[in-house]
Amino acid sequence: MLGGPRIVDLEDVEAREVVRIEFEDGRSASIWERFLLPSPSMFTFYNKWDPGMISLRHGHQSDHVVYVLSGEIMVGDRMCKAGAHIYLVHGDRFGPWIAGPEGCELLGILKGPGVAAFWSEQDMQDYVDLLAKHGARQGEVPPLTNTEPWMNPPADMLPSPIKGE
């Protein structure tokens, strides 16, 4: 028990660049994530997607919910606008994800410590091909710092290479 509610103001949580793509014309797009409640029993995040950001088809090691707060994002073949509720059962995969022309803001809640994403080799190849179709490639992101040990998947399990590794 925490003895009452735990209230976190979004502005008080560091935004971390967790995935990045780079376009041939010099633009880049990223996912900026804020870990609002990182705990082994529940993980809550807010993320902001830059316009045109693309993420691969993937899943997580837990049930989780994503709620579209603003903008729009294509999830697989479904356009999800503000107000959309996206649910994923532990072990399933969804995507790819493509942010709309204004980007989007999402709120996610994962049950348990299953924060690390997973995908198949085919999912990754499809992602690389999709990026190439959009004139983009994977970019590097800085390593995550000040995180709990259970939050740090091996670098080879991340969709963007880590700078300096």
C-alpha positions as CSV (number, residue, x, y, z in Angstrom):
1,M,0.0,0.0,0.0
2,L,1.1,3.5,-0.7
3,G,-1.1,5.1,1.8
4,G,-3.2,7.0,-0.7
5,P,-3.2,8.0,-4.3
6,R,0.1,8.5,-6.2
7,I,-0.3,11.6,-8.3
8,V,2.2,12.3,-11.1
9,D,2.2,15.4,-13.2
10,L,3.2,14.8,-16.8
11,E,5.5,17.9,-16.8
12,D,7.4,16.4,-13.9
13,V,8.4,13.3,-15.8
14,E,11.4,13.3,-18.2
15,A,10.5,12.6,-21.9
16,R,12.8,10.0,-23.3
17,E,13.3,9.3,-27.0
18,V,12.7,5.6,-27.3
19,V,12.4,5.0,-31.0
20,R,13.6,7.1,-33.9
21,I,13.5,7.0,-37.7
22,E,15.4,9.1,-40.2
23,F,14.1,10.1,-43.6
24,E,16.2,10.5,-46.7
25,D,15.3,14.3,-46.9
26,G,16.9,14.9,-43.5
27,R,13.8,14.9,-41.3
28,S,13.5,12.6,-38.4
29,A,10.6,11.3,-36.3
30,S,10.6,9.8,-32.8
31,I,8.5,8.4,-30.1
32,W,8.9,10.4,-26.9
33,E,7.9,8.4,-23.8
34,R,7.3,9.4,-20.2
35,F,7.2,6.6,-17.7
36,L,4.5,7.7,-15.3
37,L,4.2,4.7,-13.1
38,P,7.0,2.2,-13.5
39,S,6.4,-0.6,-11.1
40,P,6.6,-4.4,-11.4
41,S,2.8,-4.7,-10.9
42,M,1.7,-2.0,-13.4
43,F,3.4,0.2,-15.9
44,T,1.8,3.4,-17.1
45,F,3.3,5.6,-19.9
46,Y,2.4,8.6,-21.9
47,N,4.0,9.0,-25.3
48,K,4.0,11.6,-28.0
49,W,4.6,10.5,-31.6
50,D,6.1,12.9,-34.1
51,P,4.2,13.3,-37.4
52,G,4.8,10.3,-39.7
53,M,6.6,8.2,-37.0
54,I,6.5,4.5,-37.8
55,S,6.9,1.7,-35.3
56,L,7.0,-2.0,-36.1
57,R,4.4,-4.7,-35.4
58,H,5.2,-5.9,-31.9
59,G,3.8,-7.1,-28.6
60,H,4.5,-7.0,-24.9
61,Q,4.8,-9.6,-22.2
62,S,1.6,-8.5,-20.5
63,D,-2.0,-7.5,-21.2
64,H,-2.1,-3.8,-22.0
65,V,-4.3,-1.0,-23.1
66,V,-3.4,2.0,-25.2
67,Y,-5.8,5.1,-25.4
68,V,-5.4,7.7,-28.1
69,L,-5.5,11.1,-26.4
70,S,-5.0,13.3,-29.5
71,G,-4.2,13.0,-33.1
72,E,-4.5,9.8,-35.0
73,I,-2.5,6.6,-35.6
74,M,-2.8,3.7,-38.0
75,V,-2.5,0.4,-36.1
76,G,-2.2,-2.3,-38.7
77,D,-5.1,-1.5,-41.2
78,R,-7.2,0.4,-38.7
79,M,-7.1,4.2,-38.2
80,C,-7.4,5.0,-34.5
81,K,-8.4,8.6,-33.7
82,A,-8.6,10.5,-30.4
83,G,-10.8,8.4,-28.1
84,A,-9.8,5.0,-29.5
85,H,-9.2,2.3,-27.0
86,I,-6.7,-0.4,-28.1
87,Y,-6.4,-3.6,-26.1
88,L,-3.7,-6.3,-26.5
89,V,-3.7,-9.6,-24.7
90,H,-0.4,-10.9,-23.3
91,G,1.6,-12.5,-26.1
92,D,-0.3,-11.0,-29.1
93,R,1.3,-8.6,-31.5
94,F,-0.2,-5.5,-33.2
95,G,0.9,-2.9,-35.8
96,P,2.7,-1.6,-37.6
97,W,1.9,1.8,-36.1
98,I,2.0,4.9,-38.2
99,A,1.3,8.3,-36.7
100,G,-0.9,10.7,-38.6
101,P,0.2,14.1,-40.1
102,E,-0.2,15.9,-36.8
103,G,1.4,13.1,-34.8
104,C,-0.4,11.7,-31.8
105,E,-0.4,11.4,-28.0
106,L,-1.1,8.0,-26.3
107,L,-1.6,6.8,-22.8
108,G,-0.7,3.2,-22.1
109,I,-1.2,0.8,-19.2
110,L,0.6,-2.5,-18.9
111,K,-0.3,-5.1,-16.3
112,G,2.7,-6.6,-14.6
113,P,6.4,-6.2,-15.4
114,G,6.0,-7.1,-19.1
115,V,7.3,-3.8,-20.4
116,A,9.8,-5.2,-22.9
117,A,8.5,-5.4,-26.5
118,F,9.0,-8.5,-28.7
119,W,8.6,-9.2,-32.4
120,S,9.5,-11.9,-34.9
121,E,12.4,-11.7,-37.4
122,Q,9.7,-11.3,-40.1
123,D,8.1,-8.4,-38.2
124,M,11.5,-6.6,-38.2
125,Q,12.1,-7.3,-41.9
126,D,8.6,-6.0,-42.7
127,Y,9.5,-2.9,-40.6
128,V,12.7,-2.2,-42.5
129,D,10.9,-2.7,-45.8
130,L,8.1,-0.3,-44.7
131,L,10.6,2.3,-43.6
132,A,12.3,2.0,-47.0
133,K,9.0,2.4,-48.8
134,H,8.5,5.7,-46.8
135,G,12.1,6.8,-47.6
136,A,13.3,6.2,-44.0
137,R,15.6,4.0,-41.9
138,Q,16.0,3.2,-38.3
139,G,17.8,5.9,-36.3
140,E,19.7,5.6,-33.0
141,V,18.4,6.6,-29.6
142,P,20.2,7.3,-26.4
143,P,20.3,4.6,-23.8
144,L,17.6,4.7,-21.1
145,T,19.0,5.8,-17.8
146,N,17.6,5.8,-14.2
147,T,15.3,2.9,-14.8
148,E,14.5,-0.2,-12.8
149,P,16.5,-3.3,-13.7
150,W,13.3,-5.1,-14.9
151,M,12.7,-2.3,-17.4
152,N,16.0,-2.8,-19.4
153,P,15.7,-5.3,-22.2
154,P,18.9,-6.3,-24.0
155,A,19.9,-3.8,-26.8
156,D,19.3,-6.4,-29.5
157,M,15.6,-6.5,-28.5
158,L,15.0,-2.8,-29.2
159,P,13.5,-1.3,-32.4
160,S,16.2,1.4,-32.6
161,P,19.9,0.9,-32.1
162,I,21.3,2.5,-28.9
163,K,23.8,5.2,-29.4
164,G,27.3,4.2,-28.4
165,E,26.6,0.4,-28.4
